[in-house]
Amino acid sequence: MKKIFKLNFVLLVFLAAVSCKDAYEVDPKDEVFEENAFNTVDQLEVGLYGVYSGIFSNNDSNLINYTSVFADDLRIASTNRGQGIQVHTWSINSGTTEPEAIWNSYYRVINRANRIMKAAEGIATEDADEQAKKDRIVAELHAIRGFAHFDLMRLFSQSYDPSAESVPIVDRVWVYEQPARNTVAEVTQFIKDDFDDAKDIFATLGASTDINRMSSIAVTALQARLALYTKDYDAAINFSTEVIDNSQIATTFNDYIGIWADEYTGETLWQLARTPGQETIGTIFTDTNGDVLFNVSDQLFDVLGNNNFDDDHRTFAIIDTQNFDPDNLMVGKYLGSESNPFLANIKMLRTSEQYLIRAEAYARTNQLTEASTDIETLRNARKDITVTVGFSDQQSALSAILTERRMELAFEGHRMFDLKRYDLGVVRDASDCANAAGACSLPEDDHRFVLPIPQSERFANDNMTQNQGY
């Protein structure tokens, strides 16, 4: 595979503000041996920082970008100069920039993780503290590798049926191999094993409160998400309950808004820290020169309005209410600061998602009272008034949970997947597709809900098959 198996070795340099970049690249035949590149535990940690820096390293490879632009929560702004148009109008093919960038980015992260795990095997430690540090690094690498395979599976698998073709499992340092795609069942088991390995190691160490790095509770949150996607609802309930019982949720307006101002971290389980000089996630939606690229869709605005616009805290994060214009609704979650506009930490896992996972798992197993309790808890955390929630049947519960997910997790990388999981198509309001070349609806069975395998990948790997429809 072009970027997986012929990927150059990257030595990672730890810069100020925990920023890393590739220091050198060599062809596989000239590769530096791992034992020469990493000789100490401190050097392993430098390499680990480089693994983190590879996740969503630019907006083209950012899952939040692709899934938000693809679905129905955004509309093309009048000042858009072509950014994201192919994805938004579903003009996607195997040569489209974003799928290739996403594919290469995740496998680059996996490749780096594998190299550092391999190097760690040959590094001796001087004392118990250094051994614990090394163990934590390896645990985090297992967690990241599992996470990367999970996202690849979500994006490139035509369905979540266990027998469906998924993505290649890369469990070691590969150079020239040309593997075929594994099945969803095989990839799922590999992800589970990586998560289990990570948690087994974390269990031998002290608890970590650093939300900029993987931790045991972050892995448990990912296990809950994976269980929901693979319809293992009992496991989804158990894992999400473990997270909920050991974390907190923002219950005031100031705390909730503080999440998006990077001032309140109480309900953030894992985030990608961003410092000046790194990619600004907010520029997915608004350019640094002030040009709005994508507006909040009228449809999403109506959903918020129908949910008591002035009362729900989430409205003031989804929409930039400080610059409110009903004809030019700007995304408010990633505004950054006055000195660093649109630069914000990327919230990868939050406790609120776990309430939604558990509520959906309860609903899908007809435990409607329990499902309503979780949605009621979340809504009351997001409102200044007390509300009561009750579901009379499974379908109404699932519909309400989907709407709640849309409001709670907007622009965090979930909407496209939720529509796919619910077997729903994209249906945009007429006003939201006025500038979208007629891209108003996409049927639930359309092949474009799945990303194409990049053409460059297929050129490099004779065993790589393409997704149907491309």
C-alpha positions in Angstrom: 0.0 0.0 0.0 1.4 3.3 -1.1 1.3 5.1 2.2 1.1 2.1 4.5 3.6 -0.4 3.3 6.0 1.9 1.4 5.8 4.6 3.9 9.0 6.3 4.8 10.3 6.1 8.3 9.7 9.2 10.3 11.9 10.4 13.1 9.9 12.7 15.2 11.2 15.9 16.8 9.6 17.2 20.0 9.3 21.0 19.5 8.1 23.7 21.9 4.5 23.5 23.0 4.4 19.7 22.3 4.5 20.2 18.6 6.1 17.6 16.4 7.0 17.3 12.7 8.8 14.8 10.6 12.5 15.2 10.7 13.6 13.1 7.9 12.2 10.5 5.4 14.1 7.7 3.7 13.1 4.9 1.3 12.6 1.5 2.9 15.9 0.2 1.4 17.7 3.0 3.3 15.6 2.7 6.4 17.1 3.5 9.8 16.8 0.6 12.2 14.3 1.3 15.0 16.9 0.5 17.6 19.1 3.3 16.3 16.2 5.8 16.2 14.8 5.1 19.7 17.3 4.3 22.4 15.6 5.6 25.6 12.1 5.8 27.1 12.2 9.6 26.7 12.8 9.1 23.0 9.8 6.8 22.8 7.7 9.5 24.4 8.9 12.0 21.7 7.8 9.5 19.2 4.4 9.1 20.9 3.9 12.9 20.6 4.5 12.5 16.9 1.8 9.8 16.7 -0.7 12.2 18.4 0.3 15.0 16.1 -0.6 12.9 13.0 -4.2 12.6 14.0 -6.2 15.3 12.1 -3.0 17.0 11.2 -4.7 19.0 8.5 -8.3 19.8 7.6 -8.3 17.6 4.5 -7.6 14.6 6.6 -10.0 15.6 9.4 -12.9 13.3 9.9 -14.9 16.2 11.4 -14.5 18.1 8.2 -15.6 15.3 5.9 -18.6 14.1 7.9 -19.9 17.6 8.7 -19.6 18.9 5.1 -21.1 15.6 3.7 -24.3 15.7 5.7 -27.2 18.1 6.4 -26.0 20.4 9.2 -24.2 22.8 6.9 -25.0 24.8 3.8 -22.6 26.4 1.3 -22.1 30.1 2.2 -22.2 32.8 -0.5 -18.5 33.6 0.2 -17.4 30.0 -0.3 -14.6 29.9 -3.0 -14.9 26.2 -3.7 -13.7 24.7 -0.4 -15.4 21.4 0.3 -17.7 21.6 -2.7 -17.0 18.1 -4.0 -17.8 16.5 -0.7 -20.9 18.6 0.0 -22.4 17.9 -3.5 -21.4 14.3 -3.3 -19.2 14.6 -6.3 -16.8 12.0 -4.8 -14.6 9.6 -6.7 -11.4 7.6 -6.0 -9.3 10.6 -7.0 -11.0 13.1 -4.6 -8.6 14.8 -2.3 -10.3 14.1 1.0 -10.6 10.3 0.9 -7.0 9.9 0.0 -5.9 12.4 2.7 -8.0 10.6 5.3 -6.7 7.1 4.3 -3.1 8.1 4.2 -3.3 10.1 7.5 -4.8 7.2 9.5 -2.4 4.6 8.2 0.5 7.0 8.8 -0.6 7.2 12.4 -0.8 3.4 12.6 2.6 3.0 11.0 4.2 5.4 13.5 2.5 3.5 16.4 3.7 0.2 15.1 7.3 1.4 14.8 7.4 2.8 18.3 5.8 -0.3 19.8 8.4 -2.4 18.0 11.2 -0.1 19.2 9.9 -0.3 22.8 10.5 -4.1 22.9 14.3 -3.5 22.8 14.5 -0.7 25.4 15.5 -1.6 28.9 14.4 0.5 31.9 16.5 1.6 34.9 13.8 1.6 37.6 10.1 1.1 38.3 9.2 4.7 37.4 10.8 4.5 34.0 9.1 1.1 33.4 5.7 2.6 34.3 6.4 5.4 31.8 7.3 3.0 29.1 4.2 0.8 29.8 1.9 3.9 29.6 3.4 4.8 26.3 2.8 1.3 24.9 -0.8 1.4 26.3 -1.5 4.7 24.6 -0.1 3.3 21.3 -2.4 0.3 21.5 -5.3 2.7 22.1 -4.4 5.0 19.2 -3.9 2.1 16.8 -7.3 0.6 17.7 -8.9 4.1 17.4 -7.4 4.6 13.9 -8.6 1.2 12.7 -12.0 2.0 14.0 -12.3 5.2 12.2 -11.0 3.6 9.0 -13.6 0.9 9.4 -16.4 3.4 9.8 -15.4 5.4 6.8 -14.4 2.7 4.2 -16.6 -0.3 5.1 -19.7 -0.6 2.8 -21.7 -1.8 5.8 -21.1 -2.8 9.4 -22.2 -6.4 8.6 -19.5 -8.7 10.0 -18.9 -10.3 6.6 -18.5 -7.0 4.7 -15.2 -5.9 3.3 -13.5 -3.4 5.5 -9.9 -2.2 5.6 -6.5 -3.9 5.9 -5.4 -4.6 9.5 -1.8 -3.3 10.0 -0.5 -4.8 13.2 3.2 -4.5 12.6 5.8 -2.6 10.6 5.2 -3.4 7.0 7.2 -2.2 3.9 6.4 -4.2 0.8 3.3 -6.2 1.7 0.2 -5.9 -0.5 -2.6 -7.2 1.7 -6.3 -7.7 0.8 -9.0 -6.1 2.8 -10.1 -7.7 6.0 -13.7 -8.2 7.0 -15.6 -6.0 9.4 -15.6 -8.9 11.9 -11.8 -9.3 11.6 -11.2 -5.6 12.0 -13.6 -5.3 14.9 -11.9 -8.1 16.7 -8.5 -6.5 16.2 -9.8 -3.2 17.5 -11.3 -4.9 20.6 -7.9 -6.7 21.2 -6.0 -3.4 21.0 -8.4 -1.7 23.4 -8.2 -4.7 25.8 -4.4 -4.6 25.7 -4.4 -0.9 26.4 -6.7 -1.2 29.3 -4.9 -4.2 30.8 -1.7 -2.1 30.8 -3.5 1.0 32.1 -4.9 -1.1 35.0 -1.3 -1.7 36.3 -0.6 2.0 36.4 -1.9 5.0 38.3 -4.9 6.9 37.0 -4.1 9.6 34.4 -5.9 13.0 34.4 -4.2 14.2 31.2 -7.0 14.6 28.7 -4.5 15.3 25.9 -3.5 11.7 26.0 -5.3 8.4 25.9 -6.3 6.9 29.2 -8.3 4.0 30.5 -11.5 5.9 30.6 -11.0 7.2 27.1 -10.5 3.7 25.8 -13.7 2.6 27.7 -15.6 5.4 25.9 -14.3 4.1 22.6 -15.3 0.6 23.5 -18.8 1.8 24.1 -18.9 3.6 20.7 -17.6 0.4 19.0 -20.2 -1.7 20.7 -23.0 0.5 19.6 -21.8 0.4 15.9 -21.5 -3.4 16.0 -24.9 -3.7 17.7 -23.5 -5.3 20.9 -26.0 -3.3 22.9 -25.3 -5.0 26.3 -21.6 -4.2 26.0 -22.5 -0.6 24.9 -24.6 -0.2 28.1 -21.9 -1.7 30.3 -19.0 0.3 28.8 -20.9 3.6 28.8 -22.1 3.1 32.3 -18.5 2.6 33.4 -17.6 5.9 31.8 -20.6 7.8 33.2 -20.0 6.5 36.7 -16.4 7.8 36.6 -16.8 11.1 34.8 -18.8 14.3 34.9 -21.0 16.4 32.6 -21.3 20.1 32.3 -24.5 21.2 34.1 -24.3 25.0 33.8 -24.4 27.4 30.9 -20.9 28.7 31.7 -19.4 25.3 32.0 -20.9 24.1 28.7 -19.8 27.2 26.8 -16.5 26.8 28.5 -15.9 23.5 26.7 -15.8 25.3 23.4 -13.7 28.1 24.7 -11.2 25.6 26.1 -11.9 26.8 29.6 -13.8 23.9 31.0 -12.6 20.3 30.6 -14.7 18.5 33.1 -16.6 16.4 30.6 -13.8 16.0 28.0 -12.4 12.5 28.1 -9.9 13.0 25.3 -8.9 15.9 23.2 -6.3 16.7 20.6 -4.5 19.7 22.0 -3.8 22.5 19.4 -1.2 25.2 19.8 -0.4 28.2 17.6 1.1 27.1 14.3 -1.0 24.0 14.1 -4.0 23.5 11.9 -7.1 25.6 12.9 -10.1 23.4 12.9 -12.4 26.5 12.8 -11.3 27.3 9.3 -13.3 24.3 8.0 -16.3 26.6 8.4 -14.9 30.2 8.3 -11.7 31.4 6.6 -9.1 33.4 8.5 -10.0 36.4 6.3 -13.6 36.3 7.7 -15.1 34.7 4.6 -17.7 32.2 5.7 -17.3 28.9 3.9 -20.2 26.9 5.4 -23.1 28.2 7.3 -25.1 26.3 9.9 -28.0 24.8 7.9 -31.4 26.3 8.2 -32.6 22.8 8.9 -30.4 22.4 12.0 -31.3 25.9 13.1 -35.0 24.9 12.9 -34.2 21.8 15.0 -32.6 24.0 17.6 -35.5 26.5 17.4 -38.0 23.9 17.9 -36.1 22.9 21.0 -36.5 26.3 22.7 -33.8 28.3 21.1 -33.4 30.7 24.0 -33.2 28.0 26.6 -30.8 25.3 25.2 -27.2 25.9 26.0 -26.1 24.1 22.9 -27.5 26.7 20.6 -24.8 29.1 21.8 -22.0 26.8 20.9 -23.4 25.4 17.6 -24.1 29.0 16.4 -21.9 32.0 16.8 -24.4 34.0 18.7 -22.1 36.9 19.2 -22.2 37.6 15.5 -25.7 36.3 15.0 -27.3 36.8 11.6 -30.2 34.5 10.6 -29.1 34.8 7.0 -25.5 34.0 7.7 -25.4 31.6 10.6 -21.8 30.8 11.6 -20.5 27.7 13.4 -19.6 28.6 16.9 -17.9 25.5 18.3 -14.4 26.4 17.1 -14.0 30.1 17.2 -10.7 30.2 19.0 -9.5 33.3 20.7 -8.9 36.9 19.6 -5.2 36.2 19.4 -5.6 32.8 17.8 -8.9 32.8 15.8 -10.3 29.4 14.9 -7.6 27.5 16.8 -9.2 25.2 19.3 -8.6 21.9 21.0 -10.5 19.1 19.2 -12.8 17.3 21.6 -12.6 13.6 20.6 -14.6 12.1 23.4 -17.1 13.7 25.8 -19.2 12.2 28.6 -22.4 13.4 26.9 -21.9 11.0 24.1 -21.8 8.2 26.6 -25.3 9.1 27.8 -26.5 9.1 24.2 -24.8 5.7 23.5 -26.4 4.2 26.6 -29.8 5.7 25.8 -29.7 4.3 22.3 -28.6 0.9 23.5 -31.4 0.9 26.0 -33.9 1.9 23.4 -32.8 -0.8 20.9 -33.3 -3.4 23.6 -36.7 -2.0 24.5 -35.6 -0.6 27.9 -37.5 2.6 27.3 -37.7 3.9 30.9 -33.9 3.7 31.2 -33.5 5.3 27.8 -35.8 8.2 28.7 -33.9 8.7 32.0 -30.6 9.2 30.1 -32.1 11.7 27.6 -33.8 13.5 30.5 -30.5 13.8 32.4 -28.7 15.2 29.3 -31.5 17.7 28.4 -31.6 19.0 32.0 -27.9 19.4 31.9 -28.3 21.6 28.8 -31.2 23.7 30.0 -32.0 26.2 32.7 -35.5 24.6 33.2 -36.4 21.1 34.3 -37.9 18.8 31.6 -39.4 15.4 31.8 -38.9 12.8 29.1 -40.9 9.7 28.4 -41.0 7.3 25.5 -44.1 5.4 24.5 -42.5 3.1 22.0 -39.2 2.1 20.5 -39.4 4.1 17.3 -40.2 7.4 19.1 -37.4 6.8 21.4 -34.9 6.2 18.6 -36.1 9.2 16.7 -35.7 11.4 19.8 -32.3 10.1 20.5 -31.1 10.7 16.9 -32.3 14.3 17.2 -30.6 14.6 20.6 -27.3 13.3 19.0 -27.7 15.9 16.3 -27.9 18.8 18.7 -25.3 17.5 21.2 -22.7 16.3 18.8 -23.0 18.7 15.9 -19.7 19.3 14.1 -17.9 16.7 16.1 -17.8 14.0 13.5 -21.0 12.0 14.1 -23.9 13.1 11.8 -22.9 11.2 8.6 -22.3 8.0 10.6 -25.6 8.4 12.5 -27.6 8.6 9.3 -25.8 5.6 8.0 -26.4 3.6 11.1 -30.1 4.5 11.2 -30.5 3.6 7.5 -31.5 7.2 6.7 -30.5 9.3 3.7 -29.5 12.9 3.6 -32.4 15.2 3.0 -31.6 18.9 3.0 -34.1 21.8 3.1 -34.5 23.6 -0.2 -32.8 26.7 1.2 -29.8 24.6 2.3 -29.1 23.3 -1.2 -29.6 26.5 -3.1 -25.9 26.8 -3.7 -25.3 23.0 -3.9 -25.9 22.3 -7.6 -29.1 20.5 -6.8 -27.5 18.2 -4.1 -30.6 18.2 -2.0 -31.0 14.5 -1.2 -29.0 11.3 -1.1 -30.7 8.0 -0.6 -29.8 5.8 2.3 -28.4 3.1 0.1 -26.3 5.4 -2.0 -22.7 4.1 -2.3 -21.3 7.6 -1.5 -22.1 7.1 2.2 -18.9 5.0 2.0 -15.6 6.6 1.0 -13.8 5.2 -2.1 -10.5 3.4 -1.7 -8.0 6.0 -3.1 -6.9 5.3 -6.7 -3.3 5.8 -5.7 -3.7 3.0 -3.2 -5.1 0.6 -5.8 -2.2 1.5 -8.2 0.2 0.5 -5.4 -1.5 -2.6 -4.2 -2.8 -5.2 -6.7 -4.8 -6.9 -4.0 -6.8 -3.8 -3.0 -10.5 -3.9 -4.2 -12.7 -0.9 -4.7 -15.9 -0.2 -2.9 -19.0 -0.7 -5.0 -20.2 2.2 -7.1 -16.8 3.8 -7.6 
